Amino acid sequence: MTPAQLGILLTLQSSFLGLVAGVLALPVGLLVASVLVFVINRRAFGWTLPFEPDPNLLWQTVALALSAALLVTGGGTACLALVAATTGGGVACEIDAGLS
């Protein structure tokens, strides 16, 4: 597999995972928000707020998850390109986060 093909594969995988994460975050976020509004606020303060999810905000959430996945993919692809350029086509990449 060439570095270009690997970069394309990495981008497609990250895009898919970002899209899945964004779509799965929608019902979970709406559930948590409704519990906070209708249960926690009522028990803690004796009142609730109107719960009106904005469809535009929900689509922006999915777009943000997809954008974050693509941003992270850019770093991985750049690392692969750097390793391929310096080692003559190798695909191993190790990033030291300084945690050891």
C-alpha distances in whole Angstrom, upper triangle without the diagonal:
4,7,8,6,6,10,11,10,12,15,15,16,18,20,20,22,24,25,26,28,30,31,32,34,36,38,38,39,42,43,43,45,48,49,49,51,53,54,53,55,58,58,58,60,62,60,57,55,54,50,49,45,44,41,40,40,38,35,35,34,31,30,30,28,25,26,26,22,21,23,21,18,19,19,16,14,16,16,12,13,16,14,12,15,17,15,14,10,10,9,13,15,19,21,25,27,30,31,32
4,5,5,6,9,10,11,12,14,15,16,18,20,21,23,24,26,27,28,30,32,33,34,37,39,39,40,43,44,44,46,48,49,50,52,54,54,54,56,58,59,59,60,62,60,57,55,54,51,49,45,44,41,40,39,38,35,34,34,31,30,30,28,25,25,25,22,20,22,20,17,17,18,15,12,14,14,11,10,13,12,9,12,15,13,11,8,9,9,13,15,18,21,24,27,30,31,32
4,5,5,6,9,10,10,12,14,15,16,18,20,21,22,24,26,27,28,30,31,32,35,37,37,38,40,42,42,43,46,47,47,49,52,52,52,53,56,57,56,58,60,58,55,53,52,49,47,43,42,39,38,37,36,33,32,31,29,27,27,25,23,22,22,19,17,18,17,14,13,14,12,9,10,11,7,7,10,10,7,10,12,12,10,7,8,7,11,12,16,18,21,23,27,28,29
4,5,5,6,9,10,11,12,14,15,16,18,20,21,23,24,26,27,29,30,31,33,36,36,37,39,41,41,42,45,46,47,48,51,51,51,52,55,56,56,57,59,57,54,51,50,47,45,41,40,37,35,35,34,31,30,30,27,25,26,24,21,21,21,18,16,17,17,13,13,14,12,9,11,12,9,8,12,12,10,12,15,15,13,11,12,11,14,15,19,20,24,25,29,30,32
4,5,5,6,9,10,11,12,14,15,17,18,20,21,23,24,26,27,29,30,32,35,35,36,38,40,40,41,44,45,46,48,50,50,50,52,54,55,55,57,58,56,53,51,50,46,44,41,39,36,35,35,33,30,30,29,26,25,25,24,21,21,21,18,16,18,17,14,14,16,13,11,13,14,11,11,15,15,12,15,18,17,16,12,13,11,15,16,19,21,25,26,30,31,32
4,5,5,6,9,10,10,12,14,15,16,18,20,21,22,24,26,27,28,31,33,33,34,36,38,38,40,42,43,44,46,48,48,48,49,52,53,53,54,56,54,51,49,48,45,43,39,38,36,34,34,32,29,29,28,25,24,24,22,19,20,19,16,15,16,15,11,12,13,10,8,11,12,8,10,13,13,11,14,17,16,15,11,11,9,12,13,16,18,21,23,26,27,29
4,5,5,6,9,10,11,12,14,15,16,18,20,21,22,24,26,27,29,32,31,32,35,36,36,38,40,42,42,44,46,47,46,47,50,51,51,52,54,52,49,47,46,43,41,37,36,33,32,31,29,27,26,25,23,21,21,20,17,16,17,14,12,13,12,9,9,11,8,5,9,10,8,8,12,12,11,14,16,17,16,13,13,10,13,13,16,17,21,22,25,27,28
4,5,5,6,9,10,10,12,14,15,16,18,20,21,23,24,26,27,30,31,31,33,35,36,37,39,41,41,43,45,46,46,47,50,51,51,52,53,51,48,46,45,41,39,36,34,31,30,29,28,25,25,24,21,20,20,19,16,16,17,14,11,14,14,10,11,13,11,9,12,14,11,12,15,16,15,17,20,20,19,16,16,14,16,16,19,20,24,25,29,29,31
4,5,5,6,9,10,11,12,14,15,17,18,20,21,22,24,26,29,29,30,32,34,34,36,38,39,40,42,44,44,44,46,49,49,49,51,52,50,47,45,44,41,39,35,34,31,30,30,28,25,25,24,21,20,21,18,16,17,17,13,12,15,14,10,12,14,11,10,14,14,12,14,17,17,16,19,21,21,20,16,16,13,15,16,19,20,23,24,28,28,30
4,6,5,6,8,10,11,12,14,15,16,18,20,21,22,25,27,27,28,30,32,32,33,36,37,38,40,42,42,42,43,46,47,47,48,50,48,45,43,42,39,37,33,32,30,29,28,26,24,23,22,19,18,18,16,14,14,14,10,10,12,10,7,9,11,8,7,11,12,10,12,15,15,15,18,20,20,20,16,16,12,14,13,16,17,20,21,24,25,27
4,6,5,6,9,10,10,12,14,15,16,18,20,21,23,26,26,26,29,31,31,32,35,36,36,38,40,41,41,42,45,46,46,47,48,46,43,41,40,37,35,31,30,27,26,25,23,21,20,20,17,15,16,14,11,11,12,9,7,10,9,6,8,11,9,8,11,13,12,13,16,17,17,19,22,22,22,19,19,15,17,16,18,18,22,22,26,27,29
4,6,5,6,9,10,11,12,14,15,17,18,20,22,24,25,25,28,29,30,31,34,35,36,37,39,40,40,42,44,45,45,47,48,46,43,40,39,36,34,30,29,26,25,25,23,20,20,19,16,15,16,14,11,13,13,10,9,12,12,9,12,14,13,12,15,17,15,17,20,20,20,22,25,25,24,21,21,18,19,19,21,21,25,25,29,29,31
4,5,5,6,9,10,11,12,14,15,16,18,20,23,23,24,26,28,28,30,32,33,34,36,38,38,38,40,43,44,44,45,47,45,41,40,39,35,34,30,29,27,26,25,23,21,21,19,16,16,16,13,11,13,13,9,10,13,12,9,12,14,12,12,16,16,15,17,20,20,20,23,25,25,25,21,20,17,18,18,19,20,23,23,27,27,29
4,5,5,6,8,10,10,12,14,15,16,19,21,21,22,24,26,26,27,30,31,32,33,36,36,36,37,40,41,41,42,44,42,39,37,36,33,31,28,27,25,23,22,20,18,18,16,14,13,13,10,8,10,9,6,6,9,8,6,10,12,10,11,14,15,15,17,19,20,20,23,25,25,25,22,21,18,18,17,18,18,21,21,24,24,27
4,6,5,6,9,10,10,12,14,15,17,20,20,21,23,25,25,26,29,30,31,32,35,36,35,37,39,41,41,42,43,41,38,35,34,31,29,25,24,22,21,20,18,16,15,14,11,11,11,9,6,8,9,6,6,10,10,8,11,14,13,13,16,18,17,19,22,23,23,25,27,28,28,25,24,21,22,20,22,21,24,24,28,28,30
4,5,5,6,9,10,11,12,14,16,18,19,20,22,24,24,26,28,29,30,32,34,34,35,36,39,40,40,41,43,41,37,35,34,30,29,25,24,22,21,20,18,16,16,15,12,12,13,10,8,11,12,9,10,13,13,11,15,17,16,16,19,20,20,22,24,25,25,27,30,30,30,26,26,22,23,22,23,23,26,26,29,29,31
4,5,5,6,8,10,10,12,15,17,17,18,20,22,22,24,26,27,28,30,32,32,32,34,36,37,37,39,40,39,35,34,33,29,28,24,24,22,21,20,17,16,16,14,11,12,13,9,8,11,10,7,10,13,12,11,14,16,15,16,19,20,20,22,24,25,25,28,30,30,30,27,25,22,22,21,22,21,24,23,27,26,28
4,5,5,6,9,10,10,13,15,15,16,18,20,21,22,24,26,26,28,30,31,30,32,35,36,36,37,38,36,33,31,30,27,25,22,21,19,18,17,15,13,13,11,8,9,9,5,5,8,7,5,8,10,10,10,13,15,15,16,19,20,20,22,24,25,26,28,30,31,31,28,27,23,24,22,23,22,24,23,26,26,29
4,5,5,6,9,10,11,14,15,15,17,19,20,21,23,25,26,27,29,30,30,32,34,36,36,37,38,36,32,30,29,25,24,20,19,17,16,15,13,11,12,10,7,8,9,7,5,9,10,8,10,13,14,13,16,18,18,19,22,23,23,25,27,28,29,31,33,33,34,30,30,26,27,25,26,25,28,27,30,29,32
4,5,5,6,8,10,12,13,14,16,17,19,20,22,23,25,26,28,29,29,31,33,34,34,36,37,35,31,30,29,25,24,20,20,18,18,17,14,13,14,12,9,11,12,9,9,12,12,11,13,16,15,15,19,20,20,21,24,25,25,27,29,30,30,33,35,35,35,32,31,27,27,26,27,26,28,27,30,29,32
4,6,5,6,9,11,11,12,14,16,16,18,20,21,22,24,26,26,26,28,30,31,32,33,34,33,29,28,27,23,22,19,19,17,18,16,13,13,13,10,8,11,10,7,8,12,11,9,13,15,14,15,18,19,19,21,23,24,24,27,29,29,30,33,34,35,35,32,31,27,27,25,25,24,26,25,28,27,29
4,6,5,7,10,10,10,12,15,15,16,18,20,21,22,24,25,25,27,29,30,31,32,33,31,27,25,24,21,20,16,16,14,14,12,9,9,9,6,4,8,8,5,7,10,10,10,13,15,15,16,19,20,20,22,24,25,26,28,30,31,32,34,36,37,37,34,33,29,29,28,28,26,28,26,30,29,32
4,5,6,8,9,10,12,14,15,16,18,20,21,22,23,25,25,27,29,30,31,32,33,31,27,25,24,20,19,15,15,13,14,13,9,9,11,9,6,10,11,9,10,13,14,13,16,18,18,19,22,23,23,25,27,28,29,31,33,34,34,37,39,39,40,36,35,32,32,30,31,30,32,30,33,32,35
4,5,6,7,9,11,12,13,15,16,17,19,21,22,23,23,25,27,28,29,30,31,29,26,25,24,20,19,16,17,15,17,15,11,12,14,11,9,13,13,10,12,16,15,14,18,20,19,20,23,24,24,26,28,29,30,32,34,34,35,38,39,40,40,37,36,32,32,30,30,29,31,29,32,30,33
4,6,5,6,8,10,10,12,14,15,16,18,20,20,21,22,25,26,26,28,29,27,23,22,21,18,17,14,15,14,15,13,10,11,12,8,8,12,11,9,12,15,14,14,17,19,18,20,23,24,24,26,28,29,30,32,34,35,36,38,40,40,41,38,37,33,32,31,30,29,30,28,31,29,32
4,6,5,6,9,10,11,12,14,15,16,18,19,20,21,23,25,26,27,27,25,21,20,19,15,14,10,12,11,12,10,7,9,11,8,8,12,12,11,13,16,16,17,19,21,21,23,25,27,27,29,31,32,33,35,37,38,39,41,42,43,44,41,39,36,36,34,34,32,34,31,34,33,36
4,5,5,6,9,10,10,12,14,15,16,17,18,20,22,23,24,25,26,24,20,19,18,14,14,11,13,13,15,13,10,12,14,12,12,15,16,14,17,20,19,20,23,24,24,26,28,30,30,31,34,35,35,38,39,40,41,44,45,46,46,43,42,38,38,36,36,34,36,33,36,34,37
4,5,5,6,9,10,11,12,14,15,16,17,18,20,21,22,24,25,23,20,19,19,15,16,13,15,15,17,15,12,15,16,12,13,16,16,14,17,20,19,19,22,24,23,25,28,29,29,31,33,34,35,37,39,39,40,43,44,45,46,43,41,37,36,35,34,33,34,31,34,32,34
4,5,5,6,9,10,11,12,14,15,15,17,19,20,21,22,23,21,18,16,16,13,13,10,13,13,15,12,10,13,13,10,12,15,14,13,17,19,18,19,22,23,23,25,27,28,29,31,33,34,35,37,38,39,41,43,44,45,46,43,42,38,37,35,34,33,34,31,33,32,35
4,6,5,6,9,10,10,12,13,14,15,17,19,20,21,21,19,15,14,13,10,10,8,11,12,14,12,10,13,14,12,13,17,16,16,19,21,21,22,25,26,26,28,30,31,32,34,36,37,38,40,42,43,44,46,47,48,49,46,45,41,41,39,38,36,37,34,37,35,38
4,5,5,6,9,10,10,11,13,14,16,17,18,20,20,18,15,15,15,11,13,11,14,15,18,15,13,17,18,15,16,20,19,18,21,24,23,24,27,28,28,30,32,33,34,36,38,38,39,42,43,44,45,48,49,50,51,48,46,42,41,40,39,37,38,35,37,35,38
4,6,5,6,9,10,10,10,12,15,15,16,18,19,17,14,14,15,12,14,12,15,17,19,16,14,18,18,15,17,20,19,18,22,23,22,23,27,27,27,29,32,32,33,35,37,37,39,41,42,43,45,47,48,49,50,47,45,42,41,39,37,36,36,33,35,33,36
4,5,5,6,8,10,10,11,13,15,15,16,17,15,12,11,11,8,10,9,13,15,17,14,13,17,17,14,17,20,19,19,22,23,23,24,27,28,28,30,32,33,34,36,38,39,40,42,43,45,46,48,49,50,52,49,47,44,43,40,39,37,38,35,37,35,38
4,5,5,6,8,9,10,11,13,15,15,15,13,10,10,10,7,10,10,14,16,18,16,15,18,19,17,19,22,22,22,25,26,26,27,30,31,31,33,36,36,37,39,41,42,43,45,47,48,49,51,53,53,55,52,50,46,46,43,43,41,41,38,40,38,41
4,6,5,5,7,9,10,11,12,14,14,13,11,11,13,11,14,14,17,19,21,19,18,21,22,19,22,25,24,23,26,28,27,29,32,32,32,34,37,37,38,40,42,43,44,46,47,48,50,52,53,54,55,52,51,47,46,44,42,40,41,38,39,37,40
4,6,6,5,6,9,10,10,12,13,11,9,10,12,10,13,14,17,19,21,18,18,22,22,19,22,25,23,23,26,28,27,28,31,31,31,34,36,37,38,40,42,42,44,46,47,48,50,52,53,53,55,52,51,47,46,43,42,40,40,37,38,36,39
4,6,6,5,7,10,11,11,11,9,6,6,8,7,11,12,15,18,20,18,18,21,22,20,22,25,24,24,28,29,28,30,33,33,33,36,38,39,40,42,44,44,46,48,49,50,52,54,55,56,57,55,53,49,48,46,45,42,43,39,41,39,43
4,6,6,6,9,11,11,10,8,6,8,9,9,12,14,17,20,23,20,20,24,24,22,25,28,27,27,30,32,31,33,36,36,36,39,41,41,42,45,46,47,49,51,52,53,55,56,58,58,60,57,55,52,51,48,47,45,45,42,44,42,45
4,6,5,6,8,10,10,9,8,11,13,12,16,17,21,23,25,23,22,26,26,24,26,30,28,28,31,33,32,33,37,37,37,39,42,42,43,45,47,47,49,51,52,53,55,57,58,58,60,57,55,52,50,48,47,45,45,41,43,41,43
4,5,5,6,8,9,9,9,11,14,13,17,18,21,24,26,23,23,26,26,24,27,29,28,28,31,32,31,33,36,36,36,38,41,41,42,44,46,46,48,50,51,52,54,56,56,57,59,56,54,51,49,47,45,43,43,39,41,38,41
4,6,5,5,7,6,6,8,11,12,16,17,20,23,25,22,23,26,26,24,27,30,28,29,32,33,32,34,37,37,37,40,42,42,43,46,47,47,49,51,52,53,55,57,58,59,61,58,56,53,51,49,47,45,45,41,42,40,43
4,6,6,4,5,6,9,12,13,17,19,22,25,27,25,25,29,29,27,30,32,31,31,35,36,35,37,40,40,40,43,45,45,46,49,50,51,52,55,55,56,58,60,61,62,64,61,59,56,54,52,50,48,48,44,46,44,47
4,6,6,8,9,13,16,16,20,22,25,28,30,28,27,31,31,29,32,34,33,33,36,38,36,38,41,41,41,44,46,46,47,49,51,51,53,55,56,57,59,61,61,62,64,62,59,56,54,52,50,48,47,44,45,43,45
4,6,8,10,13,16,17,21,22,25,28,30,27,27,31,31,29,32,34,32,32,36,37,35,37,41,40,40,43,45,45,46,49,50,50,52,54,55,56,58,60,60,61,63,61,59,55,54,51,49,47,46,42,43,41,44
4,6,8,11,15,16,20,22,25,28,30,27,28,31,31,29,32,35,33,33,37,38,36,39,42,41,41,44,46,46,47,50,51,51,54,56,56,57,60,61,62,63,65,63,61,57,56,53,51,49,48,44,46,43,46
4,7,11,14,16,19,22,25,28,30,28,28,32,32,30,33,36,35,35,38,39,38,40,43,43,43,46,48,48,50,52,53,54,56,58,59,60,62,63,64,65,67,65,63,59,58,55,54,51,51,47,49,46,49
4,7,10,12,16,19,22,25,27,25,25,29,29,28,31,33,32,33,36,37,36,39,41,41,42,44,46,47,48,50,51,52,54,56,57,58,60,62,63,64,66,63,61,58,57,54,53,50,50,47,48,46,49
4,7,9,12,15,18,21,23,21,22,25,26,24,27,30,29,29,33,34,33,35,38,38,39,41,43,44,45,47,49,49,51,53,54,55,57,59,60,61,63,60,58,55,54,51,50,48,48,45,46,44,48
4,6,9,12,15,18,20,18,19,23,23,22,25,27,26,27,30,31,31,33,36,36,37,39,41,42,43,45,46,48,49,51,52,54,55,57,58,59,61,58,57,53,52,50,49,46,47,43,45,44,47
4,6,10,12,15,18,16,17,21,21,21,23,25,25,26,29,30,30,33,35,35,36,39,40,41,43,45,46,47,49,51,52,53,55,56,58,59,60,58,56,53,52,50,49,47,48,44,47,45,48
4,6,10,13,15,14,14,17,18,17,20,22,22,23,26,27,27,29,32,32,33,35,37,39,40,41,43,44,46,47,49,50,52,53,55,56,57,54,53,50,49,47,46,44,45,42,44,43,46
4,6,9,12,11,12,15,16,16,18,20,21,22,24,25,26,28,30,31,32,34,36,37,39,40,42,43,45,46,48,49,50,52,54,55,56,53,52,49,48,46,46,44,45,42,44,43,46
4,6,9,8,8,11,12,12,14,16,17,18,20,22,23,24,26,27,29,30,32,34,35,36,38,40,41,42,44,46,47,48,50,51,52,49,48,45,45,42,42,40,41,39,41,40,44
4,5,5,6,9,10,11,13,15,15,17,19,20,21,23,25,26,28,29,31,32,34,35,37,38,40,41,43,44,45,47,49,50,51,48,47,44,44,42,42,40,41,39,41,41,44
4,5,5,6,9,10,11,13,14,16,17,18,20,22,23,24,26,28,29,31,32,33,35,37,38,39,41,43,43,45,47,48,49,46,45,42,42,40,41,39,41,38,41,41,44
4,5,5,6,9,10,11,12,14,15,16,18,20,21,22,24,26,27,29,31,31,33,35,36,37,39,41,41,43,45,46,47,44,44,40,41,39,39,37,39,37,40,39,43
4,5,5,6,9,10,10,12,14,15,16,18,20,20,22,24,25,27,29,30,31,33,35,36,37,39,40,42,44,45,46,43,42,39,39,37,37,35,36,34,37,36,40
4,5,5,7,9,10,11,13,14,16,17,19,20,22,23,25,27,28,29,31,33,34,35,37,38,39,41,43,44,45,42,41,38,38,36,36,34,36,33,36,36,39
4,5,5,6,9,10,11,12,14,16,17,18,20,21,23,25,26,27,29,31,32,33,35,37,37,39,41,42,42,40,39,36,36,34,35,33,35,33,36,36,39
4,5,5,6,9,10,10,12,14,15,16,18,20,21,23,24,25,27,29,30,31,33,35,36,37,39,40,41,38,38,35,35,33,33,31,33,31,34,34,37
4,5,5,6,9,10,11,13,14,15,17,18,20,22,23,24,26,28,29,30,32,34,35,36,38,39,40,37,37,33,33,31,31,29,31,28,32,31,34
4,5,5,6,9,10,11,12,14,16,17,19,21,22,22,25,26,27,28,31,32,33,34,37,38,38,35,34,31,31,29,30,28,30,28,32,31,34
4,5,5,6,9,10,11,12,14,15,16,19,20,21,22,25,26,26,29,30,31,32,35,36,36,34,33,30,30,28,29,27,30,28,31,31,35
4,5,5,6,9,10,10,12,14,15,17,19,20,21,23,24,26,27,29,30,31,33,35,36,33,32,29,29,27,27,25,27,25,28,28,32
4,5,5,6,9,10,11,12,14,16,17,18,20,22,23,24,26,28,29,30,32,33,34,31,30,27,27,25,25,23,25,23,27,26,29
4,5,5,6,9,10,11,12,15,16,16,18,20,21,22,24,26,26,28,30,31,32,29,28,25,26,24,24,23,26,24,28,28,31
4,5,5,6,9,10,11,13,14,15,17,19,20,21,23,25,25,27,29,30,31,28,28,25,25,23,24,22,24,23,26,27,30
4,5,5,6,9,10,11,13,14,16,17,19,20,22,23,25,26,28,29,30,28,27,23,23,21,21,19,21,19,23,23,26
4,5,5,6,9,10,11,12,14,16,17,18,20,21,22,24,26,27,28,25,24,21,21,19,19,18,20,19,23,23,26
4,5,5,6,9,10,10,12,14,15,16,18,20,21,22,24,25,26,23,23,20,20,18,19,18,21,20,24,25,28
4,5,5,7,9,10,11,13,15,16,17,19,20,21,23,25,26,23,23,20,20,18,18,16,19,18,22,22,26
4,5,5,7,9,10,11,13,15,16,17,19,20,22,23,24,22,21,18,17,15,15,13,16,15,19,19,22
4,5,5,6,8,10,11,12,14,15,16,18,20,21,22,19,18,15,16,13,15,14,17,17,21,22,24
4,5,5,6,9,10,10,12,14,15,16,18,20,21,18,18,15,16,14,15,14,17,17,21,22,25
4,5,5,6,9,10,11,12,14,15,17,18,20,18,17,14,14,11,12,11,14,14,17,19,21
4,5,5,6,9,10,11,12,14,15,16,18,15,14,11,11,9,10,10,13,14,18,19,21
4,5,5,6,9,10,10,12,14,15,16,13,13,10,12,10,13,13,16,17,21,22,24
4,5,5,6,9,10,10,12,14,15,13,13,12,12,10,12,12,15,16,20,22,24
4,5,5,6,9,10,11,12,14,12,11,9,9,7,9,9,12,14,17,19,21
4,5,5,6,8,10,10,11,9,8,6,7,6,10,11,15,17,20,22,23
4,5,5,6,9,10,10,9,9,8,10,10,13,14,17,19,22,24,26
4,5,5,6,8,10,10,10,10,10,9,11,12,15,17,20,23,24
4,5,5,6,8,7,6,7,7,7,10,11,14,17,20,22,23
4,6,5,5,4,5,6,9,9,13,15,18,21,23,26,26
4,6,6,7,8,10,12,12,15,16,19,22,24,27,28
4,6,8,8,11,11,11,14,15,18,21,23,25,26
4,6,6,9,10,11,13,16,18,22,23,26,26
4,6,9,12,13,16,19,22,25,27,29,29
4,6,9,12,15,18,21,24,26,28,28
4,6,9,12,15,18,21,23,25,25
4,6,10,13,16,19,22,23,23
4,7,10,13,16,19,20,20
4,7,10,13,15,17,17
4,6,9,12,13,14
4,6,9,11,12
4,5,8,9
4,6,8
4,6
4
